[in-house]
Amino acid sequence: MTNIEPSLNLHQLNLEMENHQLKKDLRERQFEQFTLSKIQQVAKVGTWKLNHLTYDVCLSPELLTMLGLTQASCKLKWNQFVSLIDPSQHLALETKLIQLENVEHPAIVHAFLDDTQTKCHFKHFSHTFTNSIGQPLRTVGLIQDITEEFNQAKELERQAITDELTKLYNRRKINASLRELINDTANTGLPFSIMLFDLDHFKRVNDAFGHNYGDEILMATADAMRKFLPSYAQYGRWGGEEFLIVVNNVSLTDACNIAQHIKNALNTIMFPNKKSLSASFGVTQFKRDDNFTTLLTRVDQLMYKAKQSGRNLVVCG
């Protein structure tokens, strides 16, 4: 008995030490898992794992949250998962996510509608692991919610092409649209027209009623343009009180009629002294030999002719 007792005590001590080490390892793994989970939450990242033998997909808790799913949906079939994250591009997304080539693949970005029908934007990273003969065994994916970054980028893009006061396109954007249309017309042969107008005696408005009131007039002008221009027109504030309109597949006659409607709408805007706002319009159609400079020069000359002829006129040519 005396020889067995020390042996039992030693065995018990070893078991306790092993148990202590196991608990320590478990706590460390729990801490690592907790840390990883928090990092994923902050980074708005979730993960998924596809088993190619069963075609089951296991979703991380963070991904379930991102997708608006409950814990009961932590395991889905592959077709359910792909249809969920991008129902409109199911097959295309599936092909991109499972790629067997041993190369670095670019991230995939697409839109996702959550359960409130709010559009989110996700970025996907994935890698497929194969066996010795190249058969896929498991695909591991990571999804990052980049909605905030996407919206910020879109807002910066919008600001870069938008006039801050009127919320119309700025000169850079409307000029770029005109250049693009000139290039397209060389291939399509479809007609398009442009209109350039200037608010008459606008300096007197600022001098008489102040620049804040002048800003209100510019915003009212923008509202009139939105009301009477077709949805396919592109238009913007081209300079201080000058506005440029580009209308695709519209004849010169129709463009002149549109300009007349806008001019009449501007005439309904009254100043405190009971006088109405007026503007002088130049309208022209793109010609075969035109380029960006010749087209703008001609429409500017037509607008100047309207000014010389008494203002508050539409001159076409």
Phi and psi restraints in degrees (value plus and minus 20) as a CYANA .aco file:
   2 THR   PHI     -85.6   -45.6
   2 THR   PSI     -50.1   -10.1
   3 ASN   PHI     -98.2   -58.2
   3 ASN   PSI     -48.4    -8.4
   4 ILE   PHI     -97.7   -57.7
   4 ILE   PSI     -58.2   -18.2
   5 GLU   PHI     -78.8   -38.8
   5 GLU   PSI     -69.3   -29.3
   6 PRO   PHI     -80.2   -40.2
   6 PRO   PSI     -56.4   -16.4
   7 SER   PHI     -84.7   -44.7
   7 SER   PSI     -60.9   -20.9
   8 LEU   PHI     -86.7   -46.7
   8 LEU   PSI     -61.6   -21.6
   9 ASN   PHI     -81.8   -41.8
   9 ASN   PSI     -62.3   -22.3
  10 LEU   PHI     -85.3   -45.3
  10 LEU   PSI     -60.4   -20.4
  11 HIS   PHI     -84.3   -44.3
  11 HIS   PSI     -61.4   -21.4
  12 GLN   PHI     -84.2   -44.2
  12 GLN   PSI     -60.4   -20.4
  13 LEU   PHI     -82.7   -42.7
  13 LEU   PSI     -61.6   -21.6
  14 ASN   PHI     -83.8   -43.8
  14 ASN   PSI     -60.5   -20.5
  15 LEU   PHI     -83.5   -43.5
  15 LEU   PSI     -61.6   -21.6
  16 GLU   PHI     -84.5   -44.5
  16 GLU   PSI     -58.9   -18.9
  17 MET   PHI     -87.2   -47.2
  17 MET   PSI     -61.6   -21.6
  18 GLU   PHI     -84.4   -44.4
  18 GLU   PSI     -60.9   -20.9
  19 ASN   PHI     -84.0   -44.0
  19 ASN   PSI     -60.7   -20.7
  20 HIS   PHI     -82.6   -42.6
  20 HIS   PSI     -62.1   -22.1
  21 GLN   PHI     -87.5   -47.5
  21 GLN   PSI     -59.4   -19.4
  22 LEU   PHI     -82.4   -42.4
  22 LEU   PSI     -63.5   -23.5
  23 LYS   PHI     -83.1   -43.1
  23 LYS   PSI     -59.7   -19.7
  24 LYS   PHI     -83.9   -43.9
  24 LYS   PSI     -64.6   -24.6
  25 ASP   PHI     -83.7   -43.7
  25 ASP   PSI     -58.6   -18.6
  26 LEU   PHI     -83.6   -43.6
  26 LEU   PSI     -64.1   -24.1
  27 ARG   PHI     -82.3   -42.3
  27 ARG   PSI     -59.6   -19.6
  28 GLU   PHI     -85.7   -45.7
  28 GLU   PSI     -62.0   -22.0
  29 ARG   PHI     -85.4   -45.4
  29 ARG   PSI     -59.9   -19.9
  30 GLN   PHI     -83.2   -43.2
  30 GLN   PSI     -60.0   -20.0
  31 PHE   PHI     -85.6   -45.6
  31 PHE   PSI     -63.0   -23.0
  32 GLU   PHI     -83.2   -43.2
  32 GLU   PSI     -61.9   -21.9
  33 GLN   PHI     -84.8   -44.8
  33 GLN   PSI     -61.0   -21.0
  34 PHE   PHI     -83.1   -43.1
  34 PHE   PSI     -65.3   -25.3
  35 THR   PHI     -82.0   -42.0
  35 THR   PSI     -65.0   -25.0
  36 LEU   PHI     -82.4   -42.4
  36 LEU   PSI     -61.4   -21.4
  37 SER   PHI     -82.1   -42.1
  37 SER   PSI     -64.4   -24.4
  38 LYS   PHI     -84.6   -44.6
  38 LYS   PSI     -60.0   -20.0
  39 ILE   PHI     -81.8   -41.8
  39 ILE   PSI     -62.9   -22.9
  40 GLN   PHI     -84.5   -44.5
  40 GLN   PSI     -58.6   -18.6
  41 GLN   PHI     -84.6   -44.6
  41 GLN   PSI     -64.6   -24.6
  42 VAL   PHI     -85.0   -45.0
  42 VAL   PSI     -61.9   -21.9
  43 ALA   PHI    -101.2   -61.2
  43 ALA   PSI     -23.3    16.7
  44 LYS   PHI      35.8    75.8
  44 LYS   PSI      34.0    74.0
  45 VAL   PHI    -144.8  -104.8
  45 VAL   PSI     120.4   160.4
  46 GLY   PHI    -153.7  -113.7
  46 GLY   PSI     140.2   180.2
  47 THR   PHI    -146.0  -106.0
  47 THR   PSI     137.8   177.8
  48 TRP   PHI    -162.4  -122.4
  48 TRP   PSI     134.1   174.1
  49 LYS   PHI    -152.9  -112.9
  49 LYS   PSI     106.5   146.5
  50 LEU   PHI    -124.7   -84.7
  50 LEU   PSI     105.2   145.2
  51 ASN   PHI    -112.6   -72.6
  51 ASN   PSI      94.6   134.6
  52 HIS   PHI     -94.4   -54.4
  52 HIS   PSI     -31.8     8.2
  53 LEU   PHI    -100.2   -60.2
  53 LEU   PSI     -60.4   -20.4
  54 THR   PHI    -126.6   -86.6
  54 THR   PSI     -34.8     5.2
  55 TYR   PHI      38.3    78.3
  55 TYR   PSI      13.6    53.6
  56 ASP   PHI    -110.5   -70.5
  56 ASP   PSI     124.8   164.8
  57 VAL   PHI    -138.8   -98.8
  57 VAL   PSI     104.7   144.7
  58 CYS   PHI    -119.2   -79.2
  58 CYS   PSI     107.8   147.8
  59 LEU   PHI    -127.1   -87.1
  59 LEU   PSI     117.0   157.0
  60 SER   PHI     -92.0   -52.0
  60 SER   PSI     137.0   177.0
  61 PRO   PHI     -75.4   -35.4
  61 PRO   PSI     -56.3   -16.3
  62 GLU   PHI     -86.0   -46.0
  62 GLU   PSI     -58.0   -18.0
  63 LEU   PHI     -90.5   -50.5
  63 LEU   PSI     -57.1   -17.1
  64 LEU   PHI     -78.2   -38.2
  64 LEU   PSI     -62.2   -22.2
  65 THR   PHI     -84.1   -44.1
  65 THR   PSI     -64.4   -24.4
  66 MET   PHI     -80.8   -40.8
  66 MET   PSI     -57.2   -17.2
  67 LEU   PHI    -109.6   -69.6
  67 LEU   PSI     -22.3    17.7
  68 GLY   PHI      52.3    92.3
  68 GLY   PSI      11.4    51.4
  69 LEU   PHI    -125.5   -85.5
  69 LEU   PSI     141.7   181.7
  70 THR   PHI    -114.0   -74.0
  70 THR   PSI     149.6   189.6
  71 GLN   PHI     -79.8   -39.8
  71 GLN   PSI     -45.7    -5.7
  72 ALA   PHI     -84.6   -44.6
  72 ALA   PSI     -38.1     1.9
  73 SER   PHI    -120.2   -80.2
  73 SER   PSI      -1.3    38.7
  74 CYS   PHI     -87.1   -47.1
  74 CYS   PSI     -36.8     3.2
  75 LYS   PHI    -149.2  -109.2
  75 LYS   PSI     102.0   142.0
  76 LEU   PHI    -147.8  -107.8
  76 LEU   PSI     141.6   181.6
  77 LYS   PHI     -97.3   -57.3
  77 LYS   PSI     133.0   173.0
  78 TRP   PHI     -76.9   -36.9
  78 TRP   PSI     -65.3   -25.3
  79 ASN   PHI     -85.5   -45.5
  79 ASN   PSI     -53.4   -13.4
  80 GLN   PHI     -84.8   -44.8
  80 GLN   PSI     -62.9   -22.9
  81 PHE   PHI     -84.8   -44.8
  81 PHE   PSI     -68.7   -28.7
  82 VAL   PHI     -85.8   -45.8
  82 VAL   PSI     -60.1   -20.1
  83 SER   PHI     -84.3   -44.3
  83 SER   PSI     -52.6   -12.6
  84 LEU   PHI     -88.5   -48.5
  84 LEU   PSI     -66.4   -26.4
  85 ILE   PHI    -101.5   -61.5
  85 ILE   PSI     -42.6    -2.6
  86 ASP   PHI    -178.4  -138.4
  86 ASP   PSI      58.2    98.2
  87 PRO   PHI     -84.0   -44.0
  87 PRO   PSI     -48.9    -8.9
  88 SER   PHI     -98.4   -58.4
  88 SER   PSI     -43.9    -3.9
  89 GLN   PHI    -144.0  -104.0
  89 GLN   PSI      22.2    62.2
  90 HIS   PHI     -72.9   -32.9
  90 HIS   PSI     -77.4   -37.4
  91 LEU   PHI     -87.9   -47.9
  91 LEU   PSI     -61.0   -21.0
  92 ALA   PHI     -83.9   -43.9
  92 ALA   PSI     -61.2   -21.2
  93 LEU   PHI     -87.8   -47.8
  93 LEU   PSI     -61.1   -21.1
  94 GLU   PHI     -79.2   -39.2
  94 GLU   PSI     -63.1   -23.1
  95 THR   PHI     -83.6   -43.6
  95 THR   PSI     -58.7   -18.7
  96 LYS   PHI     -94.2   -54.2
  96 LYS   PSI     -53.8   -13.8
  97 LEU   PHI     -94.6   -54.6
  97 LEU   PSI     -52.6   -12.6
  98 ILE   PHI    -129.6   -89.6
  98 ILE   PSI      75.6   115.6
  99 GLN   PHI    -143.4  -103.4
  99 GLN   PSI     107.7   147.7
 100 LEU   PHI    -110.7   -70.7
 100 LEU   PSI     -33.6     6.4
 101 GLU   PHI     -84.5   -44.5
 101 GLU   PSI     122.5   162.5
 102 ASN   PHI    -105.7   -65.7
 102 ASN   PSI      41.7    81.7
 103 VAL   PHI    -155.1  -115.1
 103 VAL   PSI     144.5   184.5
 104 GLU   PHI    -100.2   -60.2
 104 GLU   PSI     102.8   142.8
 105 HIS   PHI    -119.8   -79.8
 105 HIS   PSI     123.2   163.2
 106 PRO   PHI     -87.8   -47.8
 106 PRO   PSI     135.0   175.0
 107 ALA   PHI     -87.6   -47.6
 107 ALA   PSI     131.3   171.3
 108 ILE   PHI    -125.8   -85.8
 108 ILE   PSI     111.2   151.2
 109 VAL   PHI    -139.3   -99.3
 109 VAL   PSI     112.5   152.5
 110 HIS   PHI    -173.3  -133.3
 110 HIS   PSI     146.5   186.5
 111 ALA   PHI    -110.4   -70.4
 111 ALA   PSI     130.5   170.5
 112 PHE   PHI    -159.0  -119.0
 112 PHE   PSI     110.1   150.1
 113 LEU   PHI    -113.5   -73.5
 113 LEU   PSI      99.9   139.9
 114 ASP   PHI     -99.6   -59.6
 114 ASP   PSI    -193.9  -153.9
 115 ASP   PHI     -88.3   -48.3
 115 ASP   PSI     -32.5     7.5
 116 THR   PHI    -120.1   -80.1
 116 THR   PSI      -9.8    30.2
 117 GLN   PHI      45.5    85.5
 117 GLN   PSI       3.2    43.2
 118 THR   PHI    -106.2   -66.2
 118 THR   PSI     113.9   153.9
 119 LYS   PHI    -100.0   -60.0
 119 LYS   PSI     102.1   142.1
 120 CYS   PHI    -129.4   -89.4
 120 CYS   PSI     144.4   184.4
 121 HIS   PHI    -148.5  -108.5
 121 HIS   PSI     104.5   144.5
 122 PHE   PHI    -134.2   -94.2
 122 PHE   PSI     125.7   165.7
 123 LYS   PHI    -135.9   -95.9
 123 LYS   PSI     109.6   149.6
 124 HIS   PHI    -128.9   -88.9
 124 HIS   PSI     118.7   158.7
 125 PHE   PHI    -147.3  -107.3
 125 PHE   PSI     117.5   157.5
 126 SER   PHI    -170.7  -130.7
 126 SER   PSI     136.7   176.7
 127 HIS   PHI    -166.0  -126.0
 127 HIS   PSI     114.7   154.7
 128 THR   PHI    -125.9   -85.9
 128 THR   PSI     108.3   148.3
 129 PHE   PHI    -120.1   -80.1
 129 PHE   PSI     117.7   157.7
 130 THR   PHI    -140.6  -100.6
 130 THR   PSI     146.3   186.3
 131 ASN   PHI    -106.7   -66.7
 131 ASN   PSI    -190.3  -150.3
 132 SER   PHI     -86.2   -46.2
 132 SER   PSI     -41.0    -1.0
 133 ILE   PHI    -126.1   -86.1
 133 ILE   PSI      -6.3    33.7
 134 GLY   PHI      67.3   107.3
 134 GLY   PSI     -10.9    29.1
 135 GLN   PHI    -102.5   -62.5
 135 GLN   PSI     117.4   157.4
 136 PRO   PHI     -89.5   -49.5
 136 PRO   PSI     114.3   154.3
 137 LEU   PHI    -127.5   -87.5
 137 LEU   PSI     -67.2   -27.2
 138 ARG   PHI    -171.9  -131.9
 138 ARG   PSI     119.1   159.1
 139 THR   PHI    -136.6   -96.6
 139 THR   PSI     109.6   149.6
 140 VAL   PHI    -130.8   -90.8
 140 VAL   PSI     109.6   149.6
 141 GLY   PHI    -146.4  -106.4
 141 GLY   PSI     134.0   174.0
 142 LEU   PHI    -149.6  -109.6
 142 LEU   PSI     111.4   151.4
 143 ILE   PHI    -139.3   -99.3
 143 ILE   PSI     107.7   147.7
 144 GLN   PHI    -134.8   -94.8
 144 GLN   PSI     112.5   152.5
 145 ASP   PHI    -102.1   -62.1
 145 ASP   PSI      88.8   128.8
 146 ILE   PHI    -129.8   -89.8
 146 ILE   PSI       4.6    44.6
 147 THR   PHI     -77.4   -37.4
 147 THR   PSI     -66.4   -26.4
 148 GLU   PHI     -82.6   -42.6
 148 GLU   PSI     -66.2   -26.2
 149 GLU   PHI     -84.9   -44.9
 149 GLU   PSI     -59.6   -19.6
 150 PHE   PHI     -82.8   -42.8
 150 PHE   PSI     -66.2   -26.2
 151 ASN   PHI     -85.9   -45.9
 151 ASN   PSI     -56.7   -16.7
 152 GLN   PHI     -84.5   -44.5
 152 GLN   PSI     -61.4   -21.4
 153 ALA   PHI     -85.1   -45.1
 153 ALA   PSI     -61.1   -21.1
 154 LYS   PHI     -84.5   -44.5
 154 LYS   PSI     -57.4   -17.4
 155 GLU   PHI     -87.4   -47.4
 155 GLU   PSI     -60.7   -20.7
 156 LEU   PHI     -84.1   -44.1
 156 LEU   PSI     -59.3   -19.3
 157 GLU   PHI     -83.9   -43.9
 157 GLU   PSI     -62.2   -22.2
 158 ARG   PHI     -82.8   -42.8
 158 ARG   PSI     -63.6   -23.6
 159 GLN   PHI     -83.3   -43.3
 159 GLN   PSI     -54.2   -14.2
 160 ALA   PHI     -88.3   -48.3
 160 ALA   PSI     -42.2    -2.2
 161 ILE   PHI    -135.6   -95.6
 161 ILE   PSI     -12.9    27.1
 162 THR   PHI    -137.3   -97.3
 162 THR   PSI     117.1   157.1
 163 ASP   PHI     -93.6   -53.6
 163 ASP   PSI     104.3   144.3
 164 GLU   PHI     -81.4   -41.4
 164 GLU   PSI     -57.0   -17.0
 165 LEU   PHI     -97.0   -57.0
 165 LEU   PSI     -75.1   -35.1
 166 THR   PHI    -108.9   -68.9
 166 THR   PSI     -34.2     5.8
 167 LYS   PHI      46.1    86.1
 167 LYS   PSI      -6.0    34.0
 168 LEU   PHI    -105.6   -65.6
 168 LEU   PSI     154.0   194.0
 169 TYR   PHI     -79.9   -39.9
 169 TYR   PSI     129.6   169.6
 170 ASN   PHI    -109.9   -69.9
 170 ASN   PSI     158.7   198.7
 171 ARG   PHI     -81.0   -41.0
 171 ARG   PSI     -60.5   -20.5
 172 ARG   PHI     -80.9   -40.9
 172 ARG   PSI     -63.8   -23.8
 173 LYS   PHI     -89.9   -49.9
 173 LYS   PSI     -65.4   -25.4
 174 ILE   PHI     -88.2   -48.2
 174 ILE   PSI     -53.4   -13.4
 175 ASN   PHI     -85.4   -45.4
 175 ASN   PSI     -61.6   -21.6
 176 ALA   PHI     -83.7   -43.7
 176 ALA   PSI     -60.0   -20.0
 177 SER   PHI     -83.6   -43.6
 177 SER   PSI     -59.7   -19.7
 178 LEU   PHI     -85.7   -45.7
 178 LEU   PSI     -64.4   -24.4
 179 ARG   PHI     -80.7   -40.7
 179 ARG   PSI     -62.0   -22.0
 180 GLU   PHI     -83.9   -43.9
 180 GLU   PSI     -60.4   -20.4
 181 LEU   PHI     -87.8   -47.8
 181 LEU   PSI     -57.3   -17.3
 182 ILE   PHI     -80.6   -40.6
 182 ILE   PSI     -63.9   -23.9
 183 ASN   PHI     -85.4   -45.4
 183 ASN   PSI     -60.9   -20.9
 184 ASP   PHI     -86.2   -46.2
 184 ASP   PSI     -58.0   -18.0
 185 THR   PHI     -84.4   -44.4
 185 THR   PSI     -48.4    -8.4
 186 ALA   PHI     -81.6   -41.6
 186 ALA   PSI     -47.4    -7.4
 187 ASN   PHI    -114.9   -74.9
 187 ASN   PSI     -58.7   -18.7
 188 THR   PHI    -107.9   -67.9
 188 THR   PSI     -52.5   -12.5
 189 GLY   PHI      53.9    93.9
 189 GLY   PSI     -15.0    25.0
 190 LEU   PHI     -94.2   -54.2
 190 LEU   PSI     122.5   162.5
 191 PRO   PHI     -95.1   -55.1
 191 PRO   PSI     132.2   172.2
 192 PHE   PHI    -168.1  -128.1
 192 PHE   PSI     136.0   176.0
 193 SER   PHI    -147.4  -107.4
 193 SER   PSI     137.1   177.1
 194 ILE   PHI    -150.1  -110.1
 194 ILE   PSI     131.6   171.6
 195 MET   PHI    -150.1  -110.1
 195 MET   PSI     115.2   155.2
 196 LEU   PHI    -145.7  -105.7
 196 LEU   PSI     104.6   144.6
 197 PHE   PHI    -154.5  -114.5
 197 PHE   PSI     135.3   175.3
 198 ASP   PHI    -150.3  -110.3
 198 ASP   PSI     113.0   153.0
 199 LEU   PHI     -89.8   -49.8
 199 LEU   PSI     108.3   148.3
 200 ASP   PHI     -92.0   -52.0
 200 ASP   PSI     117.2   157.2
 201 HIS   PHI      31.1    71.1
 201 HIS   PSI      20.5    60.5
 202 PHE   PHI     -88.4   -48.4
 202 PHE   PSI     -49.9    -9.9
 203 LYS   PHI     -81.1   -41.1
 203 LYS   PSI     -56.2   -16.2
 204 ARG   PHI     -85.0   -45.0
 204 ARG   PSI     -53.3   -13.3
 205 VAL   PHI     -82.9   -42.9
 205 VAL   PSI     -68.1   -28.1
 206 ASN   PHI     -83.0   -43.0
 206 ASN   PSI     -61.3   -21.3
 207 ASP   PHI     -87.1   -47.1
 207 ASP   PSI     -58.8   -18.8
 208 ALA   PHI    -102.2   -62.2
 208 ALA   PSI     -57.5   -17.5
 209 PHE   PHI    -140.2  -100.2
 209 PHE   PSI     -22.9    17.1
 210 GLY   PHI      76.6   116.6
 210 GLY   PSI     138.3   178.3
 211 HIS   PHI     -90.2   -50.2
 211 HIS   PSI     -50.3   -10.3
 212 ASN   PHI     -83.6   -43.6
 212 ASN   PSI     -60.4   -20.4
 213 TYR   PHI     -87.9   -47.9
 213 TYR   PSI     -58.4   -18.4
 214 GLY   PHI     -79.4   -39.4
 214 GLY   PSI     -58.7   -18.7
 215 ASP   PHI     -83.3   -43.3
 215 ASP   PSI     -58.8   -18.8
 216 GLU   PHI     -83.2   -43.2
 216 GLU   PSI     -57.4   -17.4
 217 ILE   PHI     -85.7   -45.7
 217 ILE   PSI     -60.8   -20.8
 218 LEU   PHI     -83.8   -43.8
 218 LEU   PSI     -60.0   -20.0
 219 MET   PHI     -88.6   -48.6
 219 MET   PSI     -56.9   -16.9
 220 ALA   PHI     -86.3   -46.3
 220 ALA   PSI     -55.9   -15.9
 221 THR   PHI     -82.0   -42.0
 221 THR   PSI     -64.0   -24.0
 222 ALA   PHI     -81.3   -41.3
 222 ALA   PSI     -60.7   -20.7
 223 ASP   PHI     -83.0   -43.0
 223 ASP   PSI     -59.4   -19.4
 224 ALA   PHI     -84.7   -44.7
 224 ALA   PSI     -58.0   -18.0
 225 MET   PHI     -84.9   -44.9
 225 MET   PSI     -63.7   -23.7
 226 ARG   PHI     -81.2   -41.2
 226 ARG   PSI     -54.1   -14.1
 227 LYS   PHI     -93.4   -53.4
 227 LYS   PSI     -58.3   -18.3
 228 PHE   PHI    -126.0   -86.0
 228 PHE   PSI     -28.9    11.1
 229 LEU   PHI    -110.4   -70.4
 229 LEU   PSI     123.4   163.4
 230 PRO   PHI     -85.7   -45.7
 230 PRO   PSI     138.6   178.6
 231 SER   PHI     -83.1   -43.1
 231 SER   PSI     -46.5    -6.5
 232 TYR   PHI    -107.0   -67.0
 232 TYR   PSI     -21.2    18.8
 233 ALA   PHI     -94.9   -54.9
 233 ALA   PSI     129.0   169.0
 234 GLN   PHI    -137.5   -97.5
 234 GLN   PSI     110.7   150.7
 235 TYR   PHI    -171.9  -131.9
 235 TYR   PSI     137.2   177.2
 236 GLY   PHI    -184.7  -144.7
 236 GLY   PSI     152.1   192.1
 237 ARG   PHI    -102.8   -62.8
 237 ARG   PSI      93.2   133.2
 238 TRP   PHI    -108.4   -68.4
 238 TRP   PSI     -47.4    -7.4
 239 GLY   PHI    -181.0  -141.0
 239 GLY   PSI    -191.3  -151.3
 240 GLY   PHI     -57.3   -17.3
 240 GLY   PSI     -87.9   -47.9
 241 GLU   PHI    -141.6  -101.6
 241 GLU   PSI       2.8    42.8
 242 GLU   PHI    -125.9   -85.9
 242 GLU   PSI     122.5   162.5
 243 PHE   PHI    -152.8  -112.8
 243 PHE   PSI     117.6   157.6
 244 LEU   PHI    -136.5   -96.5
 244 LEU   PSI     115.7   155.7
 245 ILE   PHI    -145.2  -105.2
 245 ILE   PSI     113.0   153.0
 246 VAL   PHI    -141.1  -101.1
 246 VAL   PSI     101.9   141.9
 247 VAL   PHI    -143.9  -103.9
 247 VAL   PSI      95.8   135.8
 248 ASN   PHI    -100.6   -60.6
 248 ASN   PSI     126.2   166.2
 249 ASN   PHI      36.0    76.0
 249 ASN   PSI      20.9    60.9
 250 VAL   PHI    -148.3  -108.3
 250 VAL   PSI     112.2   152.2
 251 SER   PHI     -92.2   -52.2
 251 SER   PSI     147.4   187.4
 252 LEU   PHI     -83.2   -43.2
 252 LEU   PSI     -60.3   -20.3
 253 THR   PHI     -81.8   -41.8
 253 THR   PSI     -66.5   -26.5
 254 ASP   PHI     -85.3   -45.3
 254 ASP   PSI     -57.8   -17.8
 255 ALA   PHI     -84.5   -44.5
 255 ALA   PSI     -59.0   -19.0
 256 CYS   PHI     -84.7   -44.7
 256 CYS   PSI     -57.0   -17.0
 257 ASN   PHI     -86.4   -46.4
 257 ASN   PSI     -60.2   -20.2
 258 ILE   PHI     -83.1   -43.1
 258 ILE   PSI     -64.4   -24.4
 259 ALA   PHI     -80.7   -40.7
 259 ALA   PSI     -58.9   -18.9
 260 GLN   PHI     -84.4   -44.4
 260 GLN   PSI     -59.9   -19.9
 261 HIS   PHI     -81.9   -41.9
 261 HIS   PSI     -63.1   -23.1
 262 ILE   PHI     -86.5   -46.5
 262 ILE   PSI     -62.6   -22.6
 263 LYS   PHI     -78.9   -38.9
 263 LYS   PSI     -64.4   -24.4
 264 ASN   PHI     -84.4   -44.4
 264 ASN   PSI     -57.8   -17.8
 265 ALA   PHI     -85.2   -45.2
 265 ALA   PSI     -59.6   -19.6
 266 LEU   PHI     -85.1   -45.1
 266 LEU   PSI     -52.9   -12.9
 267 ASN   PHI     -85.7   -45.7
 267 ASN   PSI     -37.2     2.8
 268 THR   PHI    -103.8   -63.8
 268 THR   PSI     -28.5    11.5
 269 ILE   PHI    -103.8   -63.8
 269 ILE   PSI      98.2   138.2
 270 MET   PHI    -124.8   -84.8
 270 MET   PSI     122.1   162.1
 271 PHE   PHI    -106.9   -66.9
 271 PHE   PSI     145.2   185.2
 272 PRO   PHI     -78.5   -38.5
 272 PRO   PSI     -45.0    -5.0
 273 ASN   PHI    -107.5   -67.5
 273 ASN   PSI      -5.8    34.2
 274 LYS   PHI      52.7    92.7
 274 LYS   PSI     -13.6    26.4
 275 LYS   PHI    -108.5   -68.5
 275 LYS   PSI     133.7   173.7
 276 SER   PHI    -120.4   -80.4
 276 SER   PSI     135.6   175.6
 277 LEU   PHI     -91.5   -51.5
 277 LEU   PSI     122.5   162.5
 278 SER   PHI    -157.6  -117.6
 278 SER   PSI     142.3   182.3
 279 ALA   PHI    -168.8  -128.8
 279 ALA   PSI     133.2   173.2
 280 SER   PHI    -131.6   -91.6
 280 SER   PSI     109.2   149.2
 281 PHE   PHI    -134.4   -94.4
 281 PHE   PSI     118.7   158.7
 282 GLY   PHI    -135.6   -95.6
 282 GLY   PSI     114.3   154.3
 283 VAL   PHI    -153.5  -113.5
 283 VAL   PSI     113.5   153.5
 284 THR   PHI    -169.0  -129.0
 284 THR   PSI     144.7   184.7
 285 GLN   PHI    -133.0   -93.0
 285 GLN   PSI     126.4   166.4
 286 PHE   PHI     -82.8   -42.8
 286 PHE   PSI     114.4   154.4
 287 LYS   PHI    -131.5   -91.5
 287 LYS   PSI     139.3   179.3
 288 ARG   PHI     -75.1   -35.1
 288 ARG   PSI     -59.2   -19.2
 289 ASP   PHI    -111.4   -71.4
 289 ASP   PSI     -14.1    25.9
 290 ASP   PHI     -91.7   -51.7
 290 ASP   PSI     132.4   172.4
 291 ASN   PHI    -150.3  -110.3
 291 ASN   PSI    -196.4  -156.4
 292 PHE   PHI     -76.5   -36.5
 292 PHE   PSI     -64.1   -24.1
 293 THR   PHI     -91.1   -51.1
 293 THR   PSI     -66.3   -26.3
 294 THR   PHI     -85.7   -45.7
 294 THR   PSI     -55.9   -15.9
 295 LEU   PHI     -86.7   -46.7
 295 LEU   PSI     -66.3   -26.3
 296 LEU   PHI     -89.4   -49.4
 296 LEU   PSI     -55.5   -15.5
 297 THR   PHI     -82.7   -42.7
 297 THR   PSI     -63.3   -23.3
 298 ARG   PHI     -85.7   -45.7
 298 ARG   PSI     -64.7   -24.7
 299 VAL   PHI     -88.5   -48.5
 299 VAL   PSI     -52.8   -12.8
 300 ASP   PHI     -86.0   -46.0
 300 ASP   PSI     -60.4   -20.4
 301 GLN   PHI     -84.8   -44.8
 301 GLN   PSI     -57.8   -17.8
 302 LEU   PHI     -85.9   -45.9
 302 LEU   PSI     -59.3   -19.3
 303 MET   PHI     -85.8   -45.8
 303 MET   PSI     -60.7   -20.7
 304 TYR   PHI     -83.4   -43.4
 304 TYR   PSI     -55.5   -15.5
 305 LYS   PHI     -84.1   -44.1
 305 LYS   PSI     -58.1   -18.1
 306 ALA   PHI     -83.3   -43.3
 306 ALA   PSI     -57.6   -17.6
 307 LYS   PHI     -84.0   -44.0
 307 LYS   PSI     -67.0   -27.0
 308 GLN   PHI     -86.7   -46.7
 308 GLN   PSI     -45.8    -5.8
 309 SER   PHI    -109.1   -69.1
 309 SER   PSI     -11.2    28.8
 310 GLY   PHI     100.4   140.4
 310 GLY   PSI     -23.3    16.7
 311 ARG   PHI      48.6    88.6
 311 ARG   PSI     152.0   192.0
 312 ASN   PHI      34.3    74.3
 312 ASN   PSI      22.9    62.9
 313 LEU   PHI    -151.3  -111.3
 313 LEU   PSI     138.1   178.1
 314 VAL   PHI    -133.4   -93.4
 314 VAL   PSI      98.3   138.3
 315 VAL   PHI    -133.7   -93.7
 315 VAL   PSI     103.7   143.7
 316 CYS   PHI    -132.2   -92.2
 316 CYS   PSI     130.5   170.5
